[in-house]
Amino acid sequence: MAGTFILSLDCEGKWGVADHLSPRWQRDLTEERLKEAYRAIAALLAKAGVPATFAFTELFLRSRDELLALPTDEIAERLPYARPAFRDLVHGSGEGWTGEWALAAIGAGHEIASHGVTHTPWTEMTADQAQYELSLVPIERGRTFIHPRNAIAHLDLLAEAGFAGYRLARPRSSRIASLAGELNILAAAEPSPAPAPLQPIPAGYFINWLSGPRRLVPTWVTRRRARHVLEQAARTGGVAHFWTHPENVAAAPATLRNLAAVVEEAAAMRKAGRIEILTQIDYCRSLVS
């Protein structure tokens, strides 16, 4: 049985840093830089013929007018995480909150999943707050879900909302331990969880972001690590899941090299007939077909 490769991207714009805006994020997550990053990723995937799961923070897909038509005062009161976003949208730079251009930039052939509505971590919301967030904008049923900041909670609400699956999360670790993990070229593939109505999807591995101390990890190490995970997935029928943020490419464009290394390794393994490349939703469907 062939192994499986999944690539997922957590797409947030500036919503992902709404609770810790800084001059750096104001500088790096502009509309121009975000567009460049999304287009570069789309071109890379198109060249390799690799479909991916783009999981969007729902409000990032709205225009400025659509955002301001929402009950912003009520949202900020009930979901305080969003308050700085609306403040910056109106009184600040206004940059990075609206990505209504993103779906066109990505193009066809990819899964459009959900990454929450405001990017409020779900572990910081009560069930009532999570239900309120899901009610803010229409969300297509049958999609997969990636919890903001991998903070998994309220799975019963996801099931009730008709989601098909959700990405699991690894145990939290320190920054030092996380960085050390990037050097582990013997990282293992993951087994498939048992089929379920709300399907757990293996947590996968973060693709190293070439920023700060992480710049010390050479791309050849990232490539070797990905190759080992893929090789083991091919041998065992396991899952090689990798993920990143387009915003990491916007903030540190050299990160595209690491994404390219992972994608190229997966494409080569597929060409050899050793793995199949699936989106998260296709993976969920494959377990029940």
TORBAPA-8801 format. One record per atom (N, C-alpha, C): x, y, z; residue in three letters. Coordinates in steps of 0.2 Angstrom, whole numbers, plus 5000, padded with zeros to 4 digits. Layout:
N
XYZAla
...
//
This chain:
289
500449945000Met
500050005000Met
500450065000Met
500350114996Ala
500750174995Ala
500650215001Ala
501150255003Gly
501050305008Gly
500650365006Gly
500550415010Thr
500150475008Thr
500550535010Thr
500550585006Phe
500850655007Phe
500250705008Phe
500250745013Ile
499750795013Ile
500150865015Ile
499950915011Leu
500250985013Leu
499651025015Leu
499751055021Ser
499251105023Ser
499551175024Ser
499151225023Leu
499351295024Leu
498851335028Leu
499151355034Asp
498651395038Asp
498751465036Asp
498151495033Cys
498151555029Cys
497751605034Cys
498151655036Glu
497851705041Glu
497851775040Glu
498351795035Gly
498451865035Gly
498751895041Gly
498451955044Lys
498751975050Lys
498251955056Lys
497751915054Trp
497251895059Trp
497651845064Trp
498151815061Gly
498551765065Gly
498951795071Gly
499051865070Val
499451895075Val
499051955078Val
498451955078Ala
498052015080Ala
498152025088Ala
498351975092Asp
498451985099Asp
499152005101Asp
499552005096His
500252035097His
500552065091His
500152115089Leu
500452165083Leu
501052195085Leu
501452205081Ser
502152235082Ser
502352275076Ser
502852315076Pro
503052345070Pro
503252305065Pro
503552245067Arg
503752195062Arg
503252165058Arg
502652145061Trp
502052125058Trp
501752175053Trp
501752235056Gln
501452295052Gln
501852305046Gln
502552295046Arg
502952295040Arg
502952235036Arg
502952175038Asp
503052115034Asp
502352095031Asp
501752105035Leu
501152075032Leu
500752125029Leu
501052155024Thr
500652205020Thr
500252165014Thr
499852195011Glu
499452165006Glu
499952145000Glu
500352194999Glu
500852174993Glu
501252114995Glu
501552115001Arg
501952055002Arg
501551995003Arg
500951995006Leu
500551935006Leu
500351914999Leu
500151954994Lys
500051934988Lys
500651904984Lys
501251924985Glu
501851894982Glu
501951824985Glu
501851814992Ala
501951754995Ala
501451704992Ala
500751724992Tyr
500251674990Tyr
500351654982Tyr
500551704978Arg
500651684971Arg
501251644970Arg
501851654974Ala
502451614973Ala
502251544976Ala
501851534981Ile
501751464983Ile
501251434978Ile
500751464975Ala
500351444970Ala
500751414964Ala
501251464962Ala
501651444956Ala
502051384957Ala
502351374963Leu
502751314965Leu
502351254965Leu
501751254968Leu
501251194968Leu
501051184961Leu
500951234957Ala
500651214950Ala
501251184946Ala
501851204947Lys
502451174943Lys
502551104945Lys
502451084951Ala
502551024953Ala
501950974953Ala
501351004951Gly
500750974951Gly
500450944957Gly
500550984963Val
500450964969Val
499850994972Val
499250964974Pro
498750994977Pro
498851004984Pro
498551054987Ala
498651074994Ala
498051094998Ala
498051095004Thr
497451115008Thr
497651185011Thr
497251235008Phe
497351305011Phe
496751315016Phe
496951325022Ala
496451335027Ala
496451405029Ala
495951435028Phe
495851515029Phe
495551535035Phe
495751575039Thr
495451615044Thr
494851655040Thr
494251635041Glu
493651655037Glu
493651735036Glu
493751775041Leu
493751845040Leu
494251875035Leu
494851835035Phe
495351855030Phe
495151855023Phe
494651815021Leu
494351815015Leu
493851865013Leu
493751905018Arg
493251965017Arg
493552025015Arg
493252065011Ser
493452135009Ser
493352185015Ser
493652235015Arg
493652285020Arg
492852305021Arg
492552315016Asp
491752335016Asp
491452285020Asp
491552215018Glu
491252165021Glu
491352155028Glu
492052165030Leu
492152165037Leu
491852225041Leu
491852285038Leu
491552335042Leu
490752335042Leu
490452285038Ala
489752275038Ala
489552235044Ala
490052195047Leu
489952155052Leu
489752195059Leu
489452165064Pro
489352195070Pro
490052195074Pro
490452245072Thr
491152235074Thr
491252255082Thr
490752295085Asp
490752315092Asp
490552245096Asp
490052215093Glu
489852155097Glu
490352095096Glu
490652095090Ile
491152035090Ile
491752055094Ile
491952115095Ala
492552135099Ala
492352125106Ala
491752135108Glu
491552125115Glu
491552045117Glu
491252005112Arg
491151935113Arg
491751895112Arg
492251925107Leu
492851885106Leu
493351945106Leu
493651955112Pro
494152005113Pro
494752005108Pro
494951945106Tyr
495551935102Tyr
495451975096Tyr
494851985093Ala
494752025087Ala
494752095088Ala
494752125094Arg
494752195095Arg
495252235091Arg
495952215092Pro
496452245089Pro
496452245081Pro
496152195079Ala
496052185071Ala
495652245069Ala
495052245072Phe
494552305069Phe
494852375071Phe
495252375076Arg
495452445078Arg
496052465072Arg
496452415071Asp
496952435066Asp
496652435059Asp
496152405057Leu
495852405051Leu
495552475050Leu
495252505055Val
494952575054Val
495452625056Val
495852625061His
496252675063His
496952665062His
497152605060Gly
497952595059Gly
498052595051Gly
498552545050Ser
498752535043Ser
498252505039Ser
497752465041Gly
497252435038Gly
497552385033Gly
498152365033Glu
498452315029Glu
498452245032Glu
498352195028Gly
498452125030Gly
497852095033Gly
497352125033Trp
496652095036Trp
496252075031Trp
496352095025Thr
495852075019Thr
496152045014Thr
495951985012Gly
496251935007Gly
495751915002Gly
495251955000Glu
494751934996Glu
495051914989Glu
495651934988Trp
496051914982Trp
496351844982Trp
496351814988Ala
496751754989Ala
496551694985Ala
495951684985Leu
495651624981Leu
495851624974Leu
495851684971Ala
496051694964Ala
496751684963Ala
497151704968Ala
497951694968Ala
498151624968Ala
497751584972Ile
497851514973Ile
497751474967Ile
497151484964Gly
496951454958Gly
496551384960Gly
496451344954Ala
496051294955Ala
496451234957Ala
496051174960Gly
496451114961Gly
496651104968Gly
496451154973His
496651144980His
496051144984His
496151114990Glu
495551114995Glu
495551184999Glu
494951215000Ile
494951275004Ile
494551255010Ile
494951245015Ala
494751225022Ala
494651285026Ala
494451275033Ser
494351325038Ser
494951325043Ser
495151395045His
495551405050His
495251445055His
494651435057Gly
494351475062Gly
494051535058Gly
493651575062Val
493351635059Val
493751705061Val
493951715067Thr
494351765069Thr
495051755071Thr
495251685071His
495851655073His
495951655081His
495351675084Thr
495351665091Thr
495551585093Thr
496051575097Pro
496251505099Pro
495551475102Pro
495451415100Trp
494751385102Trp
494851365110Trp
495451355112Thr
495451335119Thr
495351395124Thr
495351455121Glu
495251515125Glu
494451535124Glu
494051495121Met
493351515120Met
492951465124Met
492351485126Thr
491851445129Thr
491551415123Thr
491151365124Ala
490751335119Ala
490251385116Ala
489951435120Asp
489551485117Asp
489951535113Asp
490551545115Gln
490951595111Gln
491151555104Gln
491251495104Ala
491451455098Ala
490851455094Ala
490251445096Gln
489651435092Gln
489551505089Gln
489651555093Tyr
489551625090Tyr
489951645085Tyr
490651625086Glu
491151635080Glu
490951595074Glu
490751535074Leu
490551495069Leu
489851525065Leu
489451565069Ser
488851595066Ser
489051665062Ser
489651685063Leu
489751755060Leu
489751755052Leu
489951705049Val
489951705042Val
489751635039Val
489551635033Pro
489351565031Pro
489951525030Pro
489951465032Ile
490451415031Ile
490251355028Ile
490551335022Glu
490251275019Glu
490351215023Glu
489851175023Arg
489851105026Arg
490351055022Arg
490551005026Gly
490950955023Gly
491750975022Gly
491951035025Arg
492651055024Arg
493051025030Arg
493651025030Thr
494151015035Thr
494251075039Thr
494551065045Phe
494651115050Phe
495351115053Phe
495651175053Ile
496351175057Ile
496251225062Ile
496351205068His
496251245074His
496751305074His
496551365075Pro
497051415076Pro
497551405082Pro
498251415080Arg
498751395085Arg
498751325087Arg
498451275083Asn
498351205085Asn
498051195092Asn
497651245094Ala
497351235100Ala
496651205100Ala
496651135100Ile
496051095099Ile
495551095105Ile
494951105103Ala
494451105108Ala
493751105104Ala
493251095107His
492551105105His
492451055099His
492650995099Leu
492550955093Leu
491850935092Leu
491450935097Asp
490750925096Asp
490450975092Asp
490651045092Leu
490351095088Leu
490551085081Leu
491151065080Leu
491451055073Leu
490950995070Leu
490850945073Ala
490450895071Ala
489750915069Ala
489450955074Glu
488750985073Glu
488751035067Glu
489251065065Ala
489351115060Ala
489451075053Ala
489551015053Gly
489650975047Gly
490350965044Gly
490850985048Phe
491550975046Phe
491650905045Phe
492150885040Ala
492250815039Ala
492850795043Ala
493350835045Gly
493950815048Gly
494250875051Gly
494850865055Tyr
495250915058Tyr
495950885059Tyr
496350935059Arg
497050915059Arg
497250915067Arg
497550855068Leu
497850845075Leu
498450895077Leu
498650895083Ala
499150935085Ala
499650905089Ala
500250915088Arg
500850885093Arg
500850925099Arg
501050885104Pro
501150915111Pro
501550975111Pro
501351025114Arg
501751095114Arg
502451085117Arg
502951115114Ser
503651115116Ser
503951175117Ser
504551185120Ser
504851245120Ser
505151265113Ser
505351335113Arg
505651355106Arg
506251315105Arg
506651305110Ile
507251265109Ile
507151195107Ile
506651165110Ala
506551095108Ala
506251095101Ala
505851145099Ser
505551145093Ser
506051155087Ser
506551205089Leu
507151215084Leu
507551145084Leu
507651115089Ala
508051055089Ala
507751005085Ala
507051005085Gly
506650955081Gly
506750965073Gly
506951025071Glu
507051035064Glu
507651005062Glu
508150985067Leu
508750955065Leu
508650875065Leu
508150845067Asn
508050775067Asn
507850745060Asn
508350725057Ile
508250705050Ile
507950635050Ile
507850605056Leu
507550535056Leu
506850545059Leu
506550595058Ala
505850605059Ala
505350555056Ala
504850525059Ala
504450475057Ala
503850495054Ala
503550455049Ala
502950465047Ala
502450445052Ala
501750465051Glu
501250445056Glu
500750395053Glu
500450355058Pro
499950305055Pro
499350345055Pro
498850315051Ser
498250345050Ser
497750325056Ser
497450385059Pro
496950365064Pro
496350325061Pro
496050295065Ala
495450255063Ala
494950295060Ala
494550275055Pro
493950315052Pro
493450335057Pro
493250395057Ala
492750425062Ala
492350475058Ala
491750495060Pro
491350545057Pro
491650615057Pro
491950635062Leu
492450695062Leu
493150665062Leu
493450665056Gln
494050625055Gln
494650655058Gln
495050625062Pro
495650655064Pro
496150645059Pro
496550705057Ile
497050695052Ile
497750705055Ile
498250665054Pro
498850665057Pro
499150735058Pro
499450755063Ala
499650825065Ala
500250845060Ala
500650805058Gly
501150825053Gly
501750865056Gly
502150895052Tyr
502750925054Tyr
502750995051Tyr
502951045055Phe
503051115053Phe
503651125048Phe
503551155043Ile
504151165038Ile
504451225041Ile
505151215042Asn
505551265045Asn
505451335042Asn
505351385046Trp
505251455045Trp
505951495045Trp
506251515040Leu
506951545040Leu
506951615043Leu
506751615049Ser
506751685053Ser
507051675060Ser
507451725062Gly
507751715069Gly
508251655069Gly
508251625075Pro
508751565075Pro
508651515070Pro
508051505068Arg
507851455063Arg
508251455056Arg
508551515055Arg
508951525049Arg
509551485049Arg
509751465055Leu
510351425056Leu
510251345053Leu
509651325052Val
509451265050Val
509551265042Val
510051225039Pro
510051235032Pro
509451195028Pro
509351215022Thr
508851185018Thr
508951115017Thr
509551095016Trp
509751025015Trp
509550985021Trp
509551005027Val
509250965033Val
508550965032Val
508151015030Thr
507451015030Thr
507250965024Thr
507650965019Arg
507550915013Arg
507650845016Arg
508150825019Arg
508350765022Arg
507750735026Arg
507550785031Arg
507050765035Arg
506450745032Arg
506250785027Ala
505650775023Ala
505650705019Ala
506250695016Arg
506350635013Arg
506350565017Arg
506550575023His
506550515028His
505850505030His
505450555031Val
504750545033Val
504350515027Val
504450545021Leu
504150515015Leu
504350445014Leu
504950425015Glu
505250355014Glu
504850305019Glu
504850335025Gln
504450285030Gln
503750285028Gln
503450335026Ala
502750335024Ala
502650285018Ala
503050285013Ala
503050235008Ala
503150165010Ala
503550155015Arg
503650085017Arg
503150055022Arg
502850095025Thr
502350075030Thr
501550095028Thr
501450125023Gly
500850155021Gly
500550205026Gly
501050245029Gly
500850295034Gly
500750365030Gly
500750415034Val
500550485032Val
501150525033Val
501350565028Ala
501850615028Ala
501550685027Ala
501350715033His
500950775033His
501450835035His
501450885030Phe
501850945032Phe
501451005031Phe
501651055035Trp
501251115035Trp
501651185036Trp
501351235034Thr
501651305036Thr
501151355035Thr
501351415035His
500951475034His
501251515028His
500751535023Pro
501051585018Pro
501351645021Pro
501051665027Glu
501351725030Glu
502051715032Glu
502251655033Asn
502951645035Asn
503451665029Asn
503151645023Val
503451665016Val
503451745015Val
502951775017Ala
502851845016Ala
503351875021Ala
503451855027Ala
503951885032Ala
504651865031Ala
504751805028Ala
505451785027Ala
505451745020Ala
505451785014Pro
505451745008Pro
505851685007Pro
506451685010Ala
506851625009Ala
506551565011Ala
506051565015Thr
505651505018Thr
505351465012Thr
505251505006Leu
504951465000Leu
505451414998Leu
506151414999Arg
506551364998Arg
506451305002Arg
506251305008Asn
506151245012Asn
505451215010Asn
504951255008Leu
504351225005Leu
504451194999Leu
504851224995Ala
505051194988Ala
505351124989Ala
505851124994Ala
506151054995Ala
505751004997Ala
505251015001Val
504750965003Val
504250944998Val
504050994994Val
503650984988Val
503950944983Val
504650954981Glu
505050924976Glu
505150844978Glu
505250834985Glu
505350774987Glu
504750734986Glu
504150764988Ala
503550724988Ala
503350714980Ala
503450754976Ala
503350744969Ala
503750694966Ala
504350684968Ala
504850634966Ala
504550564968Ala
504350564974Met
504150504977Met
503450474973Met
503050524972Arg
502450514968Arg
502550484961Arg
503050514958Lys
503250494951Lys
503550424951Lys
503850404957Ala
504050334958Ala
503550284960Ala
502950314960Gly
502350274962Gly
502350244970Gly
502750284974Arg
502850264981Arg
502350294986Arg
502050354984Ile
501650384988Ile
501050414983Ile
500450434987Glu
499950474983Glu
499950544987Glu
499750594983Ile
499750654986Ile
498950674987Ile
498750694993Leu
498050704994Leu
497950774998Leu
497450804997Thr
497250855001Thr
496950825008Thr
496850875013Gln
496550845019Gln
495850815018Gln
495450845014Ile
494750815013Ile
494750755009Ile
495250745004Asp
495250685000Asp
495550635005Asp
495950645009Tyr
496250595014Tyr
495650575018Tyr
495250615021Cys
494650595025Cys
494250545021Cys
494050565015Arg
493650525010Arg
493950455009Arg
494650455008Ser
494950395006Ser
494850345012Ser
494750365018Leu
494750315024Leu
494050285024Leu
493550305021Val
492950275021Val
492650255014Val
493150255009Ser
492950235002Ser
493050165001Ser
//
